Amino acid sequence: MGNMQRTGAVTLLAFFVGLLIGVVGTFGHRGVIGADGVNLPWGIVVALLGAACYLIGLRLYTEGRLPTLAGAIGLLLPVFVFSFEGPGGSVIIAQGALGRLWEFGPAFLAVGVLAWPRLPARPGGEAGQTEQID
């Protein structure tokens, strides 16, 4: 498989994995745990952490920004689609604090990860090689 085909396959896979994370995060961002009258919003925390880990990991793993851009588009597409009122009047992302955080949080994460400069290579050769000490 050529380098161009591999990059295309990785980019397509990144888009679909981002789409999956976006759908799961969209439906799970409102999850709360109630204890003694206090609701802890675990859903938004897990959704934003999942999105951040995915985008940062994708950016560090791939050579260019194209797969990360595809993953970000896949992540943001369900957020965009489910932000609008459905045909029956139902809304998946409510316009409260959690909804606004889920609408804007992944977008800011994506911009930050995509704008981050390329990290310089570590001195000492390729990863996994160790120096022999005599």
C-alpha positions in Angstrom: 0.0 0.0 0.0 1.4 3.4 -1.0 1.9 6.3 1.4 -1.0 8.2 -0.2 -3.3 5.3 0.2 -2.3 4.8 3.8 -2.9 8.4 4.5 -6.3 8.3 2.9 -7.2 5.2 4.9 -6.1 6.7 8.1 -7.9 9.9 7.4 -11.2 8.1 6.6 -10.8 6.0 9.7 -10.1 9.1 11.8 -13.3 10.7 10.4 -15.5 7.7 11.4 -14.0 7.2 14.8 -14.5 11.0 15.4 -18.1 10.6 14.3 -18.6 7.8 16.8 -17.1 9.8 19.6 -19.2 12.8 18.7 -22.4 10.8 18.7 -21.6 9.1 22.0 -20.5 12.4 23.6 -23.6 14.1 22.3 -26.0 11.6 23.9 -23.9 11.2 27.1 -22.9 14.8 27.9 -25.9 15.3 30.1 -25.2 12.4 32.4 -25.2 13.2 36.1 -24.7 11.3 39.3 -26.9 12.5 42.2 -25.8 12.1 45.8 -27.5 13.9 48.7 -29.2 16.5 46.5 -26.0 17.3 44.6 -25.8 16.5 40.9 -22.3 15.8 39.6 -22.1 16.2 35.8 -19.9 13.2 35.0 -21.2 13.0 31.4 -19.7 16.3 30.2 -16.4 15.6 31.9 -16.1 12.2 30.3 -17.2 13.5 26.9 -14.8 16.4 26.8 -11.9 14.2 28.1 -12.7 11.6 25.5 -12.7 14.2 22.7 -9.5 15.8 24.0 -7.7 12.4 24.3 -8.8 11.4 20.8 -7.8 14.6 19.1 -4.4 14.9 20.9 -3.6 11.3 20.4 -4.5 11.5 16.7 -2.3 14.6 16.3 0.6 12.9 18.0 0.2 9.6 16.2 -0.1 10.9 12.6 2.4 12.8 10.7 0.2 15.6 9.2 -2.8 17.6 10.2 -5.1 16.1 7.7 -6.2 13.0 9.7 -6.6 15.2 12.8 -8.8 17.6 10.8 -10.9 14.7 9.5 -11.3 13.4 13.1 -12.3 16.9 14.3 -14.9 17.2 11.5 -16.2 13.8 12.4 -16.4 14.8 16.1 -18.1 18.1 15.4 -20.6 17.0 12.8 -23.0 15.3 15.3 -22.7 18.2 17.7 -23.7 20.5 14.8 -26.6 18.3 13.6 -28.0 17.5 17.1 -27.9 21.2 18.1 -31.0 22.0 16.1 -34.6 21.2 16.9 -35.8 18.0 15.3 -38.9 17.6 13.2 -41.0 16.6 16.2 -39.7 19.5 18.3 -37.2 17.4 20.3 -33.8 18.8 21.1 -30.8 16.5 21.9 -28.4 19.3 23.0 -30.4 21.5 25.3 -29.4 25.2 25.5 -28.3 25.1 29.1 -24.8 25.3 30.6 -23.9 21.7 29.8 -25.3 22.0 26.2 -23.3 25.2 25.6 -20.1 23.6 27.0 -20.6 20.6 24.7 -21.3 22.8 21.7 -18.2 25.0 22.1 -15.8 22.7 24.1 -14.9 20.2 21.3 -14.6 23.1 18.7 -12.1 24.9 20.9 -10.2 21.7 21.5 -10.1 21.0 17.8 -8.8 24.4 17.0 -6.1 24.2 19.8 -4.9 20.7 18.7 -4.8 21.6 15.0 -3.0 24.9 15.6 -0.4 23.4 17.9 3.0 23.5 16.3 4.8 20.3 15.3 7.0 19.0 18.1 10.6 18.7 17.3 12.1 15.2 17.1 13.9 13.9 20.1 17.6 13.7 19.9 19.1 10.3 20.0 17.6 8.5 17.1 14.3 6.7 16.6 11.9 5.8 19.3 12.5 2.5 21.0 16.3 2.5 20.5 18.5 2.7 23.5 22.1 3.4 23.8 24.4 0.7 25.0 26.4 1.6 28.0 29.7 -0.2 28.3 
